Amino acid sequence: GVIYMNKKKMLAAAIASLGIASVVGVGTVAAQEASGTSLAEKIATQFNLNKDEVQKVIDGDHAERHAEMQKRVEERLQEAVDAGKLTAEQKDKIVAKMKELESNREAKREEMQGKSQEERRAAMKTERDELKKWAEENTIPTEYLMFGGRGMGGMRGDGPPPDASTEN
């Protein structure tokens, strides 16, 4: 009835306000696991809901946000092709690399379990270095790296891309 619908609305509002968590990624997951309480458990407890149902909503929201982000990235890559900044072949390589990185994300998360902050930083630096090397080998400008993270400066459409030499 009415109470159930109000709980659904409260859940949706709580998840919307915490939507950032779905974008943050590994750090959030690691923090939740370290505390022993997941976001779904916290919301379920706060609003007296079923944790599995809450997790389904969070997962669905995350998938929806990810699909929207990927679509925007691909549109911006096409804009770069149309503007002569990238070739169609480079765009295709970037899209394929994005999908490859995405398919490896869960394995990377598991690999980071139990590692120290320094080990995680070293692993991320290695990954960034490999990505930069891949970009150089494919003559892809570095402003098109990091796929959806802060490193995609020029892809956000909010001005010129950052100086790639300042990226870590």
C-alpha positions as semicolon CSV with decimal commas, in nm:
position;residue;x (nm);y (nm);z (nm)
1;G;0,000;0,000;0,000
2;V;0,086;0,357;0,071
3;I;0,361;0,276;0,323
4;Y;0,535;0,046;0,075
5;M;0,523;0,314;-0,197
6;N;0,663;0,573;0,045
7;K;0,946;0,335;0,132
8;K;1,021;0,293;-0,239
9;K;1,028;0,670;-0,285
10;M;1,255;0,712;0,018
11;L;1,482;0,438;-0,115
12;A;1,498;0,601;-0,457
13;A;1,579;0,938;-0,296
14;A;1,846;0,782;-0,076
15;I;2,006;0,607;-0,371
16;A;1,987;0,918;-0,587
17;S;2,158;1,121;-0,315
18;L;2,421;0,850;-0,285
19;G;2,455;0,803;-0,661
20;I;2,809;0,929;-0,638
21;A;2,898;0,600;-0,470
22;S;2,816;0,415;-0,790
23;V;3,063;0,631;-0,979
24;V;3,343;0,625;-0,720
25;G;3,419;0,257;-0,772
26;V;3,695;0,052;-0,611
27;G;3,769;0,288;-0,322
28;T;3,407;0,286;-0,210
29;V;3,380;-0,091;-0,240
30;A;3,701;-0,137;-0,042
31;A;3,585;0,106;0,227
32;Q;3,248;-0,069;0,256
33;E;3,413;-0,409;0,282
34;A;3,662;-0,280;0,539
35;S;3,377;-0,151;0,756
36;G;3,185;-0,476;0,707
37;T;2,868;-0,289;0,607
38;S;2,766;-0,240;0,245
39;L;2,573;0,057;0,115
40;A;2,275;-0,173;0,053
41;E;2,285;-0,290;0,415
42;K;2,298;0,067;0,545
43;I;2,003;0,179;0,332
44;A;1,806;-0,138;0,412
45;T;1,859;-0,086;0,784
46;Q;1,782;0,287;0,771
47;F;1,455;0,241;0,582
48;N;1,361;-0,106;0,709
49;L;1,385;-0,266;0,363
50;N;1,504;-0,595;0,218
51;K;1,881;-0,571;0,158
52;D;1,867;-0,781;-0,160
53;E;1,599;-0,555;-0,309
54;V;1,804;-0,248;-0,221
55;Q;2,111;-0,407;-0,383
56;K;1,911;-0,474;-0,702
57;V;1,813;-0,107;-0,719
58;I;2,174;0,004;-0,659
59;D;2,304;-0,238;-0,922
60;G;2,041;-0,126;-1,173
61;D;2,121;0,240;-1,105
62;H;2,493;0,172;-1,148
63;A;2,436;-0,012;-1,477
64;E;2,215;0,270;-1,605
65;R;2,469;0,539;-1,512
66;H;2,750;0,337;-1,668
67;A;2,557;0,292;-1,994
68;E;2,481;0,666;-2,007
69;M;2,846;0,754;-1,939
70;Q;2,967;0,513;-2,206
71;K;2,720;0,658;-2,457
72;R;2,839;1,014;-2,381
73;V;3,202;0,909;-2,418
74;E;3,133;0,744;-2,753
75;E;2,940;1,052;-2,871
76;R;3,231;1,278;-2,775
77;L;3,475;1,046;-2,949
78;Q;3,260;1,071;-3,262
79;E;3,266;1,451;-3,226
80;A;3,647;1,430;-3,214
81;V;3,641;1,219;-3,533
82;D;3,406;1,467;-3,701
83;A;3,638;1,753;-3,599
84;G;3,941;1,571;-3,743
85;K;4,108;1,525;-3,401
86;L;4,083;1,145;-3,417
87;T;4,051;0,897;-3,699
88;A;3,762;0,651;-3,707
89;E;4,020;0,376;-3,651
90;Q;4,153;0,550;-3,339
91;K;3,799;0,591;-3,209
92;D;3,732;0,221;-3,263
93;K;4,053;0,132;-3,080
94;I;3,959;0,356;-2,786
95;V;3,611;0,203;-2,765
96;A;3,759;-0,149;-2,776
97;K;4,012;-0,056;-2,505
98;M;3,730;0,085;-2,288
99;K;3,541;-0,243;-2,318
100;E;3,856;-0,444;-2,241
101;L;3,924;-0,238;-1,927
102;E;3,562;-0,273;-1,821
103;S;3,568;-0,650;-1,861
104;N;3,882;-0,666;-1,643
105;R;3,746;-0,436;-1,370
106;E;3,612;-0,708;-1,138
107;A;3,936;-0,908;-1,159
108;K;4,130;-0,589;-1,077
109;R;3,907;-0,526;-0,775
110;E;3,970;-0,876;-0,646
111;E;4,341;-0,838;-0,713
112;M;4,348;-0,523;-0,497
113;Q;4,185;-0,698;-0,199
114;G;4,415;-0,697;0,100
115;K;4,680;-0,481;-0,066
116;S;4,828;-0,181;0,107
117;Q;4,760;0,173;-0,010
118;E;5,113;0,190;-0,152
119;E;5,066;-0,136;-0,343
120;R;4,737;-0,008;-0,484
121;R;4,896;0,320;-0,592
122;A;5,184;0,133;-0,758
123;A;4,939;-0,096;-0,941
124;M;4,735;0,204;-1,061
125;K;5,051;0,382;-1,179
126;T;5,156;0,070;-1,371
127;E;4,811;0,054;-1,530
128;R;4,825;0,423;-1,628
129;D;5,175;0,378;-1,771
130;E;5,058;0,079;-1,977
131;L;4,760;0,280;-2,102
132;K;4,985;0,571;-2,203
133;K;5,219;0,332;-2,384
134;W;4,921;0,177;-2,564
135;A;4,804;0,526;-2,665
136;E;5,150;0,616;-2,798
137;E;5,167;0,291;-2,997
138;N;4,829;0,374;-3,150
139;T;4,908;0,747;-3,194
140;I;4,612;0,840;-2,975
141;P;4,635;1,180;-2,803
142;T;4,661;1,135;-2,425
143;E;4,360;1,357;-2,354
144;Y;4,146;1,063;-2,471
145;L;4,279;0,834;-2,196
146;M;4,131;0,734;-1,860
147;F;3,786;0,674;-2,014
148;G;3,535;0,860;-1,801
149;G;3,769;0,948;-1,517
150;R;3,913;1,291;-1,450
151;G;4,185;1,224;-1,704
152;M;3,947;1,261;-1,997
153;G;3,942;1,640;-1,963
154;G;3,876;1,716;-2,327
155;M;3,603;1,455;-2,340
156;R;3,381;1,630;-2,085
157;G;3,313;1,915;-2,321
158;D;3,401;2,172;-2,056
159;G;3,688;2,343;-2,229
160;P;4,022;2,247;-2,368
161;P;4,183;1,923;-2,254
162;P;4,428;1,949;-1,966
163;D;4,799;1,940;-2,033
164;A;4,857;1,563;-2,051
165;S;5,203;1,600;-1,895
166;T;5,042;1,701;-1,562
167;E;4,841;1,379;-1,531
168;N;4,951;1,115;-1,285
